[in-house]
Amino acid sequence: MKFLIFTKYRCSYCDRAKTLIEQKGFEYESINIEEDNNIEILLEKNKYARTMPQIFINDKLIGGYTDLVKYFEE
């Protein structure tokens, strides 16, 4: 599985999402939207994104941290 997490600075749910993915034994790519033009990358993938983190698995939008928890519970 390929995890992609869009994050921002000082985001506790972003940190929790990263920790949860690591605890489940997976690696992830993290893109901080506050650096460079990374917000444009996110908006190309999900133009409705308003909160962080935004988590994708194999290029499919899962949602935020709560959605990730539900994903792993299924």
C-alpha distances in whole Angstrom, upper triangle without the diagonal:
4,6,10,13,16,19,23,25,26,24,23,21,19,19,19,15,14,16,14,11,12,14,11,11,8,8,9,11,14,17,20,22,26,25,27,26,22,23,24,20,19,22,21,18,20,23,24,22,25,23,21,18,16,12,10,7,6,10,11,13,13,16,17,17,19,16,13,16,16,13,12,16,15
4,7,10,13,16,20,22,24,22,22,19,17,18,18,14,13,15,14,11,12,15,13,12,8,7,7,8,11,14,17,19,22,22,23,22,19,20,20,17,16,19,18,15,17,21,22,20,22,21,18,16,14,10,8,5,5,8,10,12,12,15,16,16,18,16,13,16,17,14,14,18,18
4,7,10,13,16,19,20,18,18,16,13,14,14,11,10,12,12,8,11,13,12,12,8,7,5,6,8,11,14,16,19,19,21,20,17,18,19,15,14,17,17,14,15,19,19,17,19,18,15,12,11,7,6,5,7,8,9,10,10,12,12,13,15,13,11,14,15,12,13,16,17
4,7,10,13,16,18,16,17,15,11,13,14,11,10,13,13,10,13,16,15,15,11,9,6,5,6,8,11,12,16,16,17,16,13,14,15,12,10,14,14,11,13,16,17,14,17,15,12,10,8,6,5,6,8,8,9,9,10,11,12,13,16,14,12,15,17,14,15,19,19
4,6,10,13,15,12,13,11,8,10,11,8,8,12,12,10,12,15,15,16,12,11,7,6,5,6,8,10,13,14,16,15,12,12,14,12,10,13,14,12,12,15,15,12,14,12,9,6,6,5,6,9,11,11,11,10,10,10,9,10,13,13,11,14,16,14,15,19,20
4,7,11,13,11,13,11,8,11,13,10,10,14,15,14,16,19,19,19,16,14,10,9,6,5,6,6,10,11,13,12,9,9,11,9,7,10,12,10,11,13,13,10,11,10,7,5,5,6,9,12,14,12,13,11,12,10,10,11,15,14,13,16,18,17,18,22,23
4,7,9,7,10,9,6,9,11,10,10,13,14,14,16,18,19,20,17,15,12,10,7,6,5,6,8,10,13,13,10,10,13,12,10,13,15,14,14,15,15,11,11,9,6,5,7,9,12,15,17,16,16,14,14,12,10,11,15,15,14,17,19,19,20,22,24
4,7,6,10,10,7,10,13,12,12,15,17,17,18,21,22,23,21,18,15,13,10,8,5,6,6,9,12,13,10,10,14,13,12,14,17,16,16,17,16,13,12,10,7,8,10,13,15,19,21,19,20,17,17,15,13,13,17,18,17,19,22,22,23,25,27
4,6,9,11,9,10,13,14,13,16,18,18,19,22,23,24,22,20,17,16,12,11,7,9,7,10,13,15,13,13,17,17,15,18,21,20,19,20,20,16,15,12,10,11,14,16,19,22,24,23,23,21,21,18,16,15,19,20,19,21,24,24,25,27,29
4,6,9,8,9,12,13,13,15,17,19,19,21,23,24,23,21,19,18,14,14,11,12,11,13,17,18,17,16,20,20,18,20,23,23,21,22,21,18,16,13,10,11,15,17,20,23,26,25,25,22,21,19,16,15,18,20,19,20,23,24,24,26,29
4,6,5,7,9,10,11,13,15,16,17,19,20,22,20,19,17,16,13,13,10,12,12,14,18,19,16,15,19,19,16,19,22,20,19,20,19,15,13,10,7,8,12,14,17,20,23,22,22,19,18,15,12,11,14,16,15,17,20,20,21,23,25
4,5,5,6,9,10,11,12,14,15,16,18,20,19,19,17,17,14,15,13,15,15,18,21,22,19,19,22,22,19,21,24,22,21,23,21,17,16,12,9,9,13,14,18,20,24,23,23,20,18,16,12,10,12,15,14,15,18,19,19,21,24
4,5,5,6,9,10,10,12,14,15,16,19,17,17,15,16,13,14,13,15,16,18,22,22,19,18,21,20,17,19,22,20,18,20,18,15,14,10,7,7,10,11,15,17,21,20,19,16,14,12,8,6,9,11,11,11,14,15,16,17,20
4,5,5,6,9,10,11,13,14,16,17,15,14,12,12,9,11,10,12,13,15,19,19,16,15,19,17,15,17,20,18,17,19,18,14,14,10,7,5,8,9,13,15,18,18,18,15,14,12,9,7,11,12,11,12,16,16,16,18,21
4,5,5,6,9,10,11,12,14,16,15,14,12,13,10,12,12,14,15,17,20,21,18,18,22,20,18,21,23,21,20,23,22,18,17,14,10,9,12,12,15,17,20,20,20,18,16,15,12,9,13,15,13,13,17,17,17,19,22
4,5,5,6,9,10,10,12,14,14,14,13,15,13,15,15,17,18,20,23,24,21,21,24,22,19,22,24,22,21,23,22,19,18,14,11,10,12,12,15,16,20,20,20,18,15,14,11,7,10,12,10,10,14,14,14,16,19
4,5,5,6,9,10,11,13,11,12,10,12,11,13,14,16,18,19,22,22,19,19,21,19,17,20,22,19,18,21,20,16,17,13,10,8,10,8,11,13,16,17,16,14,12,11,8,6,9,10,7,8,12,12,11,14,16
4,6,5,6,9,10,11,10,9,8,9,8,12,13,15,17,18,21,22,18,19,22,19,17,21,22,19,20,22,22,18,19,16,12,10,11,10,12,13,16,17,17,16,14,14,11,9,13,13,10,11,15,14,13,16,19
4,5,5,6,9,10,10,10,10,13,12,15,16,19,20,21,24,25,22,23,25,23,21,24,26,23,23,26,25,22,22,18,15,13,15,13,15,16,19,20,20,19,16,16,14,11,13,15,11,11,15,15,13,16,18
4,5,5,6,9,9,10,11,14,14,17,18,20,22,23,26,27,23,24,26,24,21,24,26,23,22,25,24,21,22,18,15,13,14,12,14,14,17,19,18,17,14,14,12,9,11,12,9,8,12,11,9,12,15
4,5,5,7,6,7,7,11,12,15,17,19,22,22,25,25,22,22,24,22,20,23,24,21,21,24,24,21,22,19,16,13,13,11,12,11,14,16,16,15,13,14,13,10,13,13,9,10,13,11,9,13,15
4,5,5,5,6,8,11,12,16,18,21,23,23,26,26,23,24,26,24,22,26,26,23,24,27,27,24,25,22,18,15,16,14,15,14,16,18,19,19,17,18,16,14,16,16,12,13,16,15,12,15,18
4,5,7,10,12,15,16,20,21,24,26,26,29,30,26,27,29,27,25,28,29,26,26,30,29,26,26,23,20,17,19,16,17,16,19,21,21,20,18,19,17,14,16,16,13,12,15,14,11,13,16
4,6,9,11,15,16,20,22,25,27,27,30,30,27,27,29,26,24,28,28,25,25,29,28,25,26,23,20,18,18,15,16,14,16,19,19,19,16,18,17,14,15,15,11,11,13,12,8,11,13
4,7,10,14,16,20,22,25,27,27,29,30,26,28,29,26,25,28,28,25,26,30,29,27,28,25,22,19,20,16,16,14,16,19,19,20,18,20,19,17,18,18,14,14,17,15,12,15,16
4,7,10,13,16,19,22,24,24,26,27,23,24,26,23,21,25,25,22,23,26,27,24,26,23,20,17,17,13,13,11,13,15,16,17,15,17,17,15,18,17,13,14,16,14,12,15,16
4,7,10,13,16,19,22,21,23,23,20,22,23,20,19,23,23,20,22,25,26,23,24,22,19,16,16,13,13,11,12,15,16,17,16,18,17,16,19,18,14,16,18,16,15,18,19
4,6,10,13,16,18,18,20,20,16,18,20,16,16,19,19,17,18,22,22,19,21,19,15,13,13,10,10,9,11,12,14,14,14,15,15,14,17,16,13,15,18,15,15,19,20
4,7,10,13,15,15,16,16,13,15,16,13,13,17,17,15,17,20,21,18,20,18,15,12,12,10,10,10,11,12,14,14,15,15,15,15,19,18,15,18,20,18,18,22,23
4,7,10,12,12,14,14,11,13,15,12,11,15,16,14,16,18,19,16,17,15,12,10,10,9,11,12,14,13,15,14,15,15,14,14,18,17,15,18,20,19,19,22,24
4,6,9,8,10,10,7,9,11,9,9,12,13,13,14,16,17,14,15,14,11,10,10,10,11,14,15,14,16,15,16,15,14,15,19,18,17,20,22,21,21,25,26
4,5,6,9,9,7,8,11,10,10,13,15,14,15,16,17,14,14,13,10,10,11,12,14,17,19,17,18,17,17,16,15,16,19,19,18,21,23,22,23,26,28
4,5,8,7,5,5,8,8,8,10,12,13,13,13,14,11,12,11,9,10,10,13,15,18,19,17,18,16,18,16,15,16,20,20,19,22,24,23,25,28,29
4,7,8,7,7,10,11,11,13,16,16,16,16,17,14,13,13,11,12,14,16,18,21,23,21,22,20,21,19,17,19,22,23,22,25,27,27,28,30,32
4,6,6,8,11,11,12,14,16,17,18,18,19,17,17,16,14,15,15,17,19,22,23,21,23,21,23,21,20,21,25,25,24,27,29,28,29,32,33
4,6,8,9,10,12,14,15,17,18,18,20,18,18,18,17,17,17,19,20,23,24,21,24,22,24,23,22,24,27,27,26,29,31,30,31,35,36
4,6,6,7,10,11,12,14,15,15,17,15,16,17,16,17,16,18,19,22,22,19,21,20,22,21,21,23,26,26,25,29,30,29,31,34,34
4,5,5,7,9,10,11,13,13,15,13,14,15,13,13,13,14,15,18,19,16,18,17,19,18,18,20,23,22,22,25,27,25,27,30,31
4,5,5,6,9,10,10,10,12,10,11,12,11,12,11,14,15,18,19,16,18,16,18,16,16,19,22,21,21,24,26,25,27,29,30
4,5,5,6,9,10,9,12,11,13,15,14,15,13,15,16,19,19,16,17,16,19,17,18,21,24,23,23,26,27,26,28,31,31
4,6,5,7,9,10,13,11,14,15,14,14,12,13,13,16,16,12,14,14,16,16,17,19,22,21,20,24,25,24,25,29,29
4,5,5,6,7,9,8,10,11,11,11,8,10,10,14,15,11,13,11,13,12,13,16,19,17,17,21,22,21,23,26,26
4,5,5,4,7,7,10,12,12,13,11,13,13,16,17,13,14,12,15,14,15,18,20,19,20,23,24,23,25,28,28
4,6,6,10,10,13,15,15,15,12,14,13,16,16,12,13,12,15,15,17,20,22,20,21,24,25,23,26,29,28
4,7,9,9,13,14,14,13,10,11,9,12,12,8,9,8,12,12,14,17,19,17,17,21,21,19,22,25,24
4,5,6,9,11,12,12,9,10,10,13,14,11,10,8,11,10,12,16,17,15,16,20,20,19,22,24,24
4,6,9,12,13,14,11,14,14,17,18,14,14,12,14,13,15,18,20,18,19,23,23,22,25,27,27
4,6,9,12,13,10,13,14,17,19,16,14,11,13,11,13,16,17,16,18,21,21,20,24,25,25
4,6,8,9,7,10,12,16,18,15,14,10,12,9,10,13,15,14,15,18,19,19,22,23,24
4,7,9,9,12,15,19,21,18,17,14,14,11,10,13,15,15,17,19,20,20,23,25,25
4,6,7,11,14,17,20,18,17,13,13,9,8,10,12,12,14,16,17,18,20,22,23
3,5,9,12,15,18,17,16,13,12,9,7,8,11,12,12,15,16,17,18,21,22
4,6,10,13,16,15,14,11,10,8,5,7,10,10,10,13,15,15,16,18,20
4,7,10,13,11,11,8,8,5,5,8,11,10,10,13,14,14,16,18,19
4,7,10,9,8,6,6,5,6,8,10,9,8,11,13,11,13,16,16
4,6,5,5,4,5,7,9,11,13,11,9,13,14,11,13,16,16
4,5,5,7,7,10,12,13,14,12,10,13,13,10,12,15,15
4,6,8,10,13,15,17,18,15,13,17,17,13,15,18,17
4,6,9,12,14,16,18,15,14,18,18,15,17,20,19
4,6,9,12,15,16,13,12,16,15,12,15,18,16
4,6,9,12,13,10,10,14,13,11,14,17,16
4,7,9,10,6,7,10,10,8,11,13,13
4,7,8,5,7,10,10,10,13,15,15
4,6,5,6,9,10,11,13,15,16
4,5,5,6,9,10,11,13,15
4,5,5,6,9,10,11,13
4,5,5,6,9,10,11
4,5,5,6,9,10
4,5,5,6,9
4,5,5,6
4,5,5
4,5
4
